[in-house]
Amino acid sequence: MSILAAPAETVGSPLANMAIFAAFVTVTMVVVIRAGRNNKTASDFYTGGRGFSGPQNGVAIAGDYLSAASFLGIAGAIAVYGYDGFLYSIGFLVAWLVALLLVAEMLRNTGKFTMADVLSFRLKQGPVRTAAALSTLTVSLFYLLAQMAGAGGLVALLLDISDRTGQSIVIAVVGILMIVYVLVGGMKGTTWVQIIKAVLLIAGAAFMTVLVFAKFGFNLSEILGSAQEKVSGSAAEAVAARDVLAPGAQYGGSEMSKLNFLSLGLALVLGTAGLPHVLMRFYTVPTAKEARRSVVWAIALIGAFYLFTLVLGYGAAAIVGPDRILAAAGGQNSAAPLLAFELGGVILLGIISAVAFATILAVVAGLTITASASFAHDIYASVIRKGEATNDEQVRVSRITAVVIGVLAIGLGILANGQNIAFLVALAFAVAAAANLPTILYSLFWKRFNTRGALWSMYGGLISTIVLIVFSPAVSGNKTAMIPGSDFDYFPLSNPGIVSIPLAFILGIVGTLTSSTKESEAKQAEMEVRSITGVGAEKATAH
């Protein structure tokens, strides 16, 4: 999953690529500035004034969800590992059914701005809001880390920057742009960037899919056969030995790797319903019905896109070949841009790369606004100021937090540069699934659930996931780790989901049953009625 030490080729014209990048950034910045003019209240800044329809929000959710991991990471994983790479697509898509069936509508009915509004509705405000905000900030940082790493690899490929210092500067520039988008546009500006980006990304992927099919006479078998042929002819023995049409190229070598796959799958399927930046999108629509419609739209668009990634990944293996992909400046993450260059030359490469760059900018902006809103609304306004903070104060604190998070994301992105970004996002999903999902489900569906159960579940899930990631092969102990020179990989699995997610569910039960505290029955009844019917939700969210 790392960039191989091989001379990287120059792809396309760095000058043309820069020009298309600059044009995109200029257009989206104009959109953000125009949208940001109406950010007068905290509701405007956090949720875009709840002025988006279901279809608009569905497209924006697709824009938020289809990150650099989806486009660059998955296409690269399929190109190099075949079937095992496509498992990321399946996991990311199936996860939406959990979000639709269990949380989307109920969250919209119960909450106001953030996930913590739901979790603290019938529990003790201070400790639960603090735990939820810390969880939100951690998940957002992990996700940002992946996007920043993707930005470094992509722009390095396009501008022919192969040294780590140059790539680090690129990551810093992306971080600064992200901070500007959030400070100027708030949720409204960010949402419009996500809508534009989703349309461009899905249209671009569809166009490339048609070109790949056309090259092989619209015969999927031809694409698959050519991909296997190219992989078998690889100069690297480990790559040449892979059967990219059968499972096991990445996860079938040993019992431990199969267990690693189960852990990854669990994190992907359960993680989406606990991702704060996705959950926050449900608050940008006026009603629960629109929240439902937005998820249906999102599933349709995301499902179509992941089918495209199958063709793009195998197409990249067949047309570009794994050796060139792994030798390029972006490693695995360069498969889609290299395929675009082979199919349509400099122009298509520039357009697809600008779309991928837009993908990164839109997702990091959404993540940053979620994290900054969580800190300003949940910790500053609700815990520190005890509900006495004005709208202006909340927005000001949110903007300061966005700058701090941006700086942190830049530092972490430089550290993670070179990793496969689909894999890095899977770590964020593991944190979200362990720290957030158990408490969300227990809060919505278990009457007996109390504050101790929530705190044990959130902190237990959060701490166990992070500790296991730190001591996993993802961080140290091998050449592809984040810190390759060190060796403290005491936990054998790269993704800790199979341990930390069940542990968080168990801790929620144990914490609840060992506490004699009885929460307010009236609040519990109100939450149940509101989450199911929506009665009272409009009044609570109105400004």
C-alpha positions as CSV (number, residue, x, y, z in Angstrom):
1,M,0.0,0.0,0.0
2,S,2.9,2.3,-0.3
3,I,4.6,4.2,-3.1
4,L,7.3,1.9,-4.5
5,A,10.8,3.2,-4.8
6,A,10.8,3.5,-8.6
7,P,11.3,6.4,-11.0
8,A,7.9,8.0,-11.4
9,E,6.8,9.0,-14.9
10,T,5.5,12.4,-15.8
11,V,1.8,12.1,-16.7
12,G,0.3,14.7,-19.0
13,S,1.3,18.3,-18.9
14,P,1.8,19.8,-15.4
15,L,1.0,23.2,-16.7
16,A,-2.4,22.1,-18.2
17,N,-3.2,20.2,-15.1
18,M,-2.5,23.3,-13.0
19,A,-4.7,25.4,-15.2
20,I,-7.7,23.1,-14.9
21,F,-7.2,22.9,-11.2
22,A,-7.1,26.7,-10.9
23,A,-10.2,27.0,-13.0
24,F,-12.1,24.6,-10.7
25,V,-10.9,26.2,-7.5
26,T,-11.9,29.7,-8.9
27,V,-15.4,28.5,-9.8
28,T,-16.1,26.8,-6.5
29,M,-14.7,29.7,-4.5
30,V,-17.2,32.0,-6.3
31,V,-20.0,29.6,-5.4
32,V,-18.8,29.5,-1.8
33,I,-18.6,33.2,-1.4
34,R,-22.1,33.8,-2.9
35,A,-23.6,31.1,-0.6
36,G,-21.7,32.4,2.4
37,R,-23.3,35.8,2.2
38,N,-26.5,34.5,3.9
39,N,-24.7,32.9,6.9
40,K,-26.3,35.1,9.6
41,T,-27.1,32.5,12.4
42,A,-25.6,29.3,13.8
43,S,-28.3,27.4,12.0
44,D,-27.2,28.9,8.6
45,F,-23.5,28.1,9.3
46,Y,-24.1,24.5,10.6
47,T,-27.0,23.3,8.5
48,G,-27.4,25.7,5.6
49,G,-30.7,27.0,7.2
50,R,-32.3,23.6,6.5
51,G,-33.1,25.0,3.1
52,F,-32.1,21.9,0.9
53,S,-34.6,19.5,-0.7
54,G,-34.3,15.7,-0.4
55,P,-32.8,15.3,-3.9
56,Q,-30.3,18.2,-3.4
57,N,-29.2,16.8,-0.1
58,G,-29.0,13.3,-1.6
59,V,-26.6,14.5,-4.3
60,A,-24.6,16.4,-1.6
61,I,-24.5,13.2,0.6
62,A,-23.1,11.3,-2.4
63,G,-20.6,14.2,-2.8
64,D,-19.7,14.0,0.9
65,Y,-19.5,10.2,0.9
66,L,-17.7,9.5,-2.5
67,S,-14.4,10.6,-1.2
68,A,-10.9,10.3,-2.7
69,A,-10.9,6.8,-1.1
70,S,-13.8,5.8,-3.3
71,F,-12.4,7.2,-6.6
72,L,-8.6,6.9,-6.2
73,G,-8.2,4.3,-3.5
74,I,-10.8,1.7,-4.6
75,A,-9.8,2.0,-8.3
76,G,-6.2,1.4,-7.3
77,A,-7.0,-1.5,-5.0
78,I,-9.1,-3.2,-7.7
79,A,-6.3,-2.6,-10.3
80,V,-3.7,-4.2,-8.1
81,Y,-5.7,-6.8,-6.0
82,G,-8.8,-7.3,-8.2
83,Y,-11.7,-8.9,-6.4
84,D,-10.4,-8.1,-2.9
85,G,-10.2,-4.4,-3.9
86,F,-13.9,-4.4,-4.9
87,L,-14.8,-5.5,-1.4
88,Y,-14.3,-1.9,-0.3
89,S,-17.0,-0.9,-2.8
90,I,-19.4,-3.5,-1.5
91,G,-18.8,-2.6,2.1
92,F,-19.2,1.1,1.5
93,L,-22.5,0.6,-0.4
94,V,-24.1,-2.0,1.9
95,A,-23.4,0.4,4.8
96,W,-26.0,2.8,3.5
97,L,-28.8,0.3,4.1
98,V,-27.9,0.4,7.9
99,A,-28.0,4.2,7.8
100,L,-31.3,4.3,5.9
101,L,-33.1,1.6,8.0
102,L,-31.9,2.4,11.4
103,V,-30.8,6.0,11.8
104,A,-31.5,8.6,9.1
105,E,-35.1,9.5,9.8
106,M,-34.9,9.1,13.6
107,L,-31.8,11.3,13.8
108,R,-33.5,14.0,11.8
109,N,-36.5,13.9,14.1
110,T,-34.6,14.0,17.3
111,G,-31.6,16.2,16.7
112,K,-30.8,19.8,16.0
113,F,-27.3,20.4,14.7
114,T,-25.0,17.5,15.7
115,M,-24.9,13.9,16.6
116,A,-24.5,14.9,20.3
117,D,-28.0,16.5,20.3
118,V,-29.4,13.0,19.8
119,L,-27.1,11.2,22.3
120,S,-27.7,13.8,25.1
121,F,-31.4,14.2,24.5
122,R,-32.5,12.1,27.5
123,L,-29.1,11.7,29.2
124,K,-26.8,14.0,31.2
125,Q,-25.9,16.9,28.9
126,G,-22.3,17.8,29.9
127,P,-20.5,14.4,30.0
128,V,-22.4,12.9,27.0
129,R,-21.9,16.0,24.8
130,T,-18.2,16.1,25.6
131,A,-17.8,12.4,24.8
132,A,-19.7,12.7,21.5
133,A,-17.8,15.8,20.5
134,L,-14.4,14.1,21.2
135,S,-15.6,11.1,19.2
136,T,-16.7,13.4,16.3
137,L,-13.3,15.3,16.3
138,T,-11.4,11.9,16.3
139,V,-13.4,10.4,13.4
140,S,-13.1,13.6,11.4
141,L,-9.3,13.8,11.9
142,F,-8.9,10.1,10.8
143,Y,-11.0,10.8,7.7
144,L,-9.2,14.0,7.0
145,L,-5.9,12.2,7.2
146,A,-7.0,9.9,4.4
147,Q,-8.2,12.8,2.2
148,M,-5.0,14.8,2.7
149,A,-2.8,11.7,1.8
150,G,-4.9,11.4,-1.3
151,A,-4.3,15.0,-2.2
152,G,-0.6,14.6,-1.8
153,G,-0.5,11.5,-4.0
154,L,-2.8,12.9,-6.7
155,V,-1.1,16.3,-7.1
156,A,2.3,14.8,-6.9
157,L,1.5,12.6,-9.9
158,L,0.0,15.5,-11.9
159,L,2.7,18.0,-11.2
160,D,5.5,15.5,-11.3
161,I,6.5,16.0,-7.6
162,S,8.1,12.8,-6.4
163,D,10.0,14.0,-3.3
164,R,8.1,14.0,0.1
165,T,8.9,17.6,0.8
166,G,7.1,18.8,-2.4
167,Q,4.2,16.5,-1.6
168,S,4.0,17.9,1.9
169,I,3.8,21.4,0.5
170,V,0.9,20.2,-1.7
171,I,-0.9,18.8,1.3
172,A,-0.5,22.1,3.2
173,V,-2.0,24.0,0.2
174,V,-5.0,21.7,0.2
175,G,-5.4,22.2,3.9
176,I,-5.4,26.0,3.6
177,L,-7.9,25.9,0.7
178,M,-10.2,23.7,2.8
179,I,-10.0,26.1,5.8
180,V,-11.0,29.1,3.5
181,Y,-14.0,27.2,2.1
182,V,-15.3,26.5,5.6
183,L,-14.6,30.0,7.0
184,V,-16.3,31.7,4.0
185,G,-19.1,29.4,3.0
186,G,-20.3,27.5,6.1
187,M,-22.5,24.5,5.5
188,K,-24.4,26.2,2.6
189,G,-21.3,26.9,0.6
190,T,-19.8,23.4,1.4
191,T,-23.1,21.7,0.3
192,W,-23.1,23.5,-3.1
193,V,-19.4,22.5,-3.6
194,Q,-20.4,18.9,-2.7
195,I,-23.3,19.0,-5.2
196,I,-21.1,20.3,-8.0
197,K,-18.4,17.8,-7.2
198,A,-20.8,14.8,-7.1
199,V,-22.3,15.6,-10.5
200,L,-18.8,16.0,-12.0
201,L,-17.4,12.9,-10.3
202,I,-20.3,10.5,-11.3
203,A,-20.4,12.0,-14.8
204,G,-16.7,11.6,-15.2
205,A,-16.6,8.1,-13.9
206,A,-19.5,7.1,-16.2
207,F,-17.7,8.7,-19.2
208,M,-14.5,6.8,-18.4
209,T,-16.5,3.6,-17.9
210,V,-18.0,3.9,-21.4
211,L,-14.5,4.6,-22.9
212,V,-13.1,1.4,-21.2
213,F,-16.0,-0.7,-22.5
214,A,-15.6,0.8,-26.0
215,K,-11.9,-0.1,-26.0
216,F,-12.8,-3.8,-25.4
217,G,-15.8,-4.0,-27.7
218,F,-18.3,-3.6,-24.8
219,N,-17.3,-7.0,-23.5
220,L,-16.8,-7.2,-19.7
221,S,-15.1,-10.7,-20.1
222,E,-12.5,-9.1,-22.4
223,I,-11.7,-6.4,-19.8
224,L,-11.3,-9.0,-17.0
225,G,-9.2,-11.4,-19.2
226,S,-6.9,-8.6,-20.2
227,A,-6.5,-7.4,-16.6
228,Q,-5.5,-10.9,-15.5
229,E,-3.1,-11.2,-18.4
230,K,-1.4,-7.9,-17.6
231,V,-1.1,-8.8,-13.9
232,S,0.3,-12.2,-14.7
233,G,3.0,-10.5,-16.8
234,S,4.1,-8.2,-14.0
235,A,7.8,-7.8,-13.3
236,A,7.1,-8.2,-9.6
237,E,6.7,-11.9,-8.6
238,A,4.3,-11.1,-5.8
239,V,2.0,-9.2,-8.2
240,A,2.3,-11.8,-11.1
241,A,1.2,-14.6,-8.8
242,R,-2.2,-13.0,-8.1
243,D,-5.5,-14.2,-9.5
244,V,-7.3,-10.9,-9.6
245,L,-10.6,-12.5,-10.7
246,A,-10.8,-14.7,-7.5
247,P,-11.0,-13.7,-3.8
248,G,-7.8,-13.9,-1.7
249,A,-5.3,-11.8,-3.6
250,Q,-5.1,-9.4,-0.6
251,Y,-6.9,-11.2,2.2
252,G,-6.6,-14.9,1.5
253,G,-3.0,-15.7,2.3
254,S,-3.5,-16.8,5.8
255,E,-6.2,-17.3,8.5
256,M,-5.1,-14.0,10.0
257,S,-5.6,-12.1,6.7
258,K,-9.1,-13.6,6.4
259,L,-9.8,-12.4,10.0
260,N,-8.5,-9.0,8.9
261,F,-11.0,-9.0,6.1
262,L,-13.9,-9.8,8.4
263,S,-12.7,-6.9,10.6
264,L,-12.5,-4.6,7.7
265,G,-16.0,-5.6,6.4
266,L,-17.6,-5.1,9.8
267,A,-16.0,-1.6,10.1
268,L,-17.2,-0.6,6.6
269,V,-20.8,-1.9,7.0
270,L,-21.4,-0.4,10.5
271,G,-19.2,2.7,10.1
272,T,-21.4,4.8,7.9
273,A,-24.3,5.0,10.4
274,G,-21.8,6.4,12.9
275,L,-20.0,9.0,10.6
276,P,-20.7,12.4,12.1
277,H,-20.2,14.3,8.8
278,V,-22.7,12.0,7.1
279,L,-25.2,12.1,10.0
280,M,-25.0,16.0,10.1
281,R,-26.3,16.1,6.5
282,F,-29.7,14.8,7.7
283,Y,-30.1,18.2,9.5
284,T,-29.8,20.2,6.3
285,V,-33.3,19.2,5.1
286,P,-36.6,20.7,6.4
287,T,-38.5,17.4,7.3
288,A,-37.9,13.7,8.1
289,K,-39.6,12.8,4.8
290,E,-36.9,14.8,2.9
291,A,-34.2,13.1,5.0
292,R,-35.6,9.7,3.8
293,R,-35.7,10.9,0.2
294,S,-32.2,12.2,0.4
295,V,-30.9,8.8,1.5
296,V,-32.7,7.0,-1.3
297,W,-31.1,9.4,-3.8
298,A,-27.7,9.0,-2.2
299,I,-28.0,5.1,-2.4
300,A,-28.9,5.3,-6.1
301,L,-26.0,7.6,-7.0
302,I,-23.5,5.9,-4.8
303,G,-24.5,2.4,-6.1
304,A,-24.1,3.5,-9.7
305,F,-20.7,5.0,-8.9
306,Y,-19.4,1.8,-7.2
307,L,-20.3,-0.2,-10.3
308,F,-18.2,2.2,-12.3
309,T,-15.2,1.6,-10.0
310,L,-15.3,-2.1,-10.9
311,V,-14.8,-1.3,-14.6
312,L,-12.3,1.5,-13.9
313,G,-10.2,-0.7,-11.6
314,Y,-10.0,-3.7,-13.9
315,G,-9.7,-1.3,-16.9
316,A,-6.7,0.3,-15.2
317,A,-5.1,-3.1,-14.6
318,A,-5.8,-4.1,-18.3
319,I,-4.7,-0.8,-20.0
320,V,-2.1,0.7,-17.6
321,G,-0.9,-2.4,-15.8
322,P,0.0,-2.8,-12.1
323,D,3.8,-2.1,-12.6
324,R,3.2,1.4,-14.0
325,I,0.5,2.1,-11.3
326,L,2.8,1.1,-8.4
327,A,5.8,3.0,-9.9
328,A,3.8,6.3,-10.3
329,A,4.2,9.1,-7.9
330,G,0.9,8.4,-6.2
331,G,1.3,4.6,-5.9
332,Q,-2.0,2.7,-6.0
333,N,-3.9,5.9,-5.8
334,S,-2.7,6.9,-9.3
335,A,-4.6,4.2,-11.1
336,A,-7.6,6.3,-12.1
337,P,-5.6,9.3,-13.3
338,L,-3.2,7.1,-15.3
339,L,-6.2,5.4,-16.9
340,A,-7.7,8.8,-17.8
341,F,-4.4,9.7,-19.5
342,E,-4.4,6.5,-21.5
343,L,-8.0,6.9,-22.6
344,G,-8.2,10.6,-23.4
345,G,-4.7,12.2,-23.1
346,V,-3.9,15.5,-21.3
347,I,-7.4,16.9,-21.4
348,L,-9.3,14.0,-19.9
349,L,-6.5,13.5,-17.4
350,G,-6.7,17.2,-16.4
351,I,-10.5,17.0,-16.1
352,I,-10.6,13.8,-14.1
353,S,-7.8,14.9,-11.8
354,A,-9.6,18.2,-11.2
355,V,-12.7,16.3,-10.3
356,A,-10.6,14.1,-7.9
357,F,-9.1,17.2,-6.4
358,A,-12.6,18.7,-6.1
359,T,-13.6,15.4,-4.4
360,I,-10.9,15.9,-1.8
361,L,-11.7,19.6,-1.2
362,A,-15.4,19.0,-0.8
363,V,-15.0,16.1,1.6
364,V,-12.4,17.8,3.7
365,A,-14.6,20.9,3.9
366,G,-17.6,18.8,5.0
367,L,-15.5,17.0,7.6
368,T,-14.0,20.3,8.9
369,I,-17.4,22.0,9.3
370,T,-18.8,18.9,11.2
371,A,-15.8,18.8,13.6
372,S,-15.8,22.6,14.2
373,A,-19.6,22.7,14.7
374,S,-19.4,19.8,17.1
375,F,-16.8,21.6,19.3
376,A,-18.6,25.0,19.1
377,H,-22.1,23.7,19.7
378,D,-21.5,20.7,22.0
379,I,-18.5,21.7,24.1
380,Y,-18.3,25.5,24.0
381,A,-22.0,26.5,23.8
382,S,-23.5,23.6,25.8
383,V,-20.9,22.5,28.3
384,I,-18.6,25.5,28.8
385,R,-21.2,28.3,28.5
386,K,-24.1,26.2,29.7
387,G,-26.4,27.2,26.8
388,E,-25.7,30.9,27.3
389,A,-23.5,31.4,24.1
390,T,-24.9,33.7,21.4
391,N,-25.2,32.7,17.7
392,D,-22.2,35.0,16.9
393,E,-20.1,33.4,19.6
394,Q,-20.8,29.9,18.4
395,V,-20.0,30.7,14.8
396,R,-16.8,32.5,15.8
397,V,-15.6,29.5,18.0
398,S,-16.6,27.2,15.1
399,R,-14.4,29.2,12.7
400,I,-11.4,29.2,15.1
401,T,-11.8,25.4,15.6
402,A,-11.9,24.9,11.8
403,V,-8.4,26.6,11.5
404,V,-7.0,24.4,14.4
405,I,-8.4,21.2,12.8
406,G,-7.1,22.2,9.4
407,V,-3.6,22.6,10.8
408,L,-3.8,19.2,12.6
409,A,-5.1,17.6,9.4
410,I,-2.1,19.0,7.4
411,G,0.4,17.5,9.9
412,L,-1.3,14.1,10.0
413,G,-1.8,14.0,6.2
414,I,2.0,14.5,5.7
415,L,2.6,11.6,8.1
416,A,0.2,9.3,6.2
417,N,1.3,10.3,2.7
418,G,1.8,7.2,0.5
419,Q,-0.8,4.9,2.2
420,N,-3.7,3.5,0.3
421,I,-6.5,6.0,1.1
422,A,-9.3,3.4,1.0
423,F,-7.5,1.6,3.7
424,L,-7.0,4.8,5.8
425,V,-10.8,5.6,5.5
426,A,-11.6,2.1,6.7
427,L,-9.8,3.1,10.0
428,A,-12.0,6.1,10.3
429,F,-15.0,3.8,9.8
430,A,-13.8,1.5,12.6
431,V,-13.6,4.5,15.0
432,A,-17.1,5.7,14.0
433,A,-18.6,2.2,14.3
434,A,-17.1,1.6,17.7
435,A,-17.4,5.0,19.3
436,N,-20.7,6.2,17.9
437,L,-23.0,3.5,16.5
438,P,-23.7,1.5,19.7
439,T,-24.7,4.7,21.6
440,I,-26.9,5.9,18.8
441,L,-28.7,2.6,18.5
442,Y,-29.1,2.2,22.3
443,S,-30.3,5.8,22.7
444,L,-33.0,5.4,20.0
445,F,-34.1,1.8,20.8
446,W,-33.4,0.9,24.5
447,K,-35.5,2.6,27.2
448,R,-33.2,1.4,30.1
449,F,-30.1,2.9,28.5
450,N,-28.5,5.6,30.7
451,T,-25.6,8.0,31.0
452,R,-23.0,5.5,32.3
453,G,-23.8,3.1,29.5
454,A,-23.3,5.9,26.9
455,L,-20.0,7.1,28.4
456,W,-18.6,3.5,28.7
457,S,-19.6,2.7,25.2
458,M,-18.3,5.9,23.6
459,Y,-15.0,6.2,25.5
460,G,-14.5,2.4,25.5
461,G,-15.1,2.1,21.7
462,L,-13.0,5.2,21.0
463,I,-10.0,4.4,23.2
464,S,-9.9,0.7,22.3
465,T,-10.0,1.4,18.5
466,I,-7.2,4.0,18.7
467,V,-5.0,1.9,20.9
468,L,-5.4,-1.1,18.7
469,I,-4.7,1.0,15.5
470,V,-1.5,2.4,17.1
471,F,-0.2,-1.1,17.9
472,S,-1.3,-2.6,14.6
473,P,0.7,-3.4,11.4
474,A,-0.9,-0.3,9.8
475,V,1.4,1.9,11.9
476,S,4.6,0.0,12.4
477,G,6.4,-3.3,11.8
478,N,6.6,-3.5,7.9
479,K,7.7,-1.5,4.9
480,T,4.1,-0.3,4.1
481,A,3.4,1.0,7.6
482,M,3.0,4.7,8.5
483,I,6.2,4.5,10.6
484,P,8.2,1.8,8.6
485,G,11.4,2.1,10.7
486,S,9.7,1.2,14.0
487,D,8.3,-2.1,15.3
488,F,5.5,-2.1,17.9
489,D,2.8,-4.0,16.0
490,Y,1.6,-6.1,19.0
491,F,-2.0,-6.3,17.7
492,P,-2.0,-8.6,14.5
493,L,-5.0,-7.0,12.6
494,S,-4.6,-3.9,10.5
495,N,-8.3,-2.9,11.1
496,P,-9.5,-3.4,14.8
497,G,-13.2,-3.4,14.1
498,I,-13.8,-7.0,14.9
499,V,-12.6,-6.4,18.5
500,S,-13.5,-2.8,19.3
501,I,-17.1,-2.7,17.8
502,P,-18.4,-5.7,19.8
503,L,-16.5,-4.4,22.9
504,A,-18.3,-1.0,22.6
505,F,-21.7,-2.7,22.4
506,I,-20.9,-4.9,25.4
507,L,-19.6,-1.9,27.4
508,G,-22.8,0.0,26.7
509,I,-24.9,-2.9,28.2
510,V,-22.6,-3.4,31.2
511,G,-22.4,0.3,32.0
512,T,-26.2,0.6,31.9
513,L,-26.9,-2.5,34.0
514,T,-24.3,-1.7,36.7
515,S,-25.7,1.9,37.2
516,S,-28.7,2.5,39.5
517,T,-29.3,5.9,37.9
518,K,-32.7,6.3,36.4
519,E,-33.0,8.8,33.5
520,S,-36.0,11.0,33.0
521,E,-38.9,8.8,31.9
522,A,-40.7,11.9,30.5
523,K,-37.6,12.7,28.3
524,Q,-37.3,9.1,27.2
525,A,-41.0,9.0,26.2
526,E,-40.6,12.4,24.3
527,M,-37.6,11.1,22.4
528,E,-39.4,7.9,21.4
529,V,-42.4,9.8,20.1
530,R,-40.3,12.4,18.4
531,S,-37.9,9.9,16.8
532,I,-40.7,7.8,15.3
533,T,-43.3,10.5,14.4
534,G,-41.3,13.7,14.1
535,V,-43.9,15.5,16.4
536,G,-42.1,18.4,18.1
537,A,-39.0,18.2,16.0
538,E,-39.8,21.3,13.9
539,K,-40.4,23.4,17.0
540,A,-37.2,22.3,18.6
541,T,-35.1,23.0,15.5
542,A,-36.7,26.3,14.5
543,H,-34.9,29.6,14.9
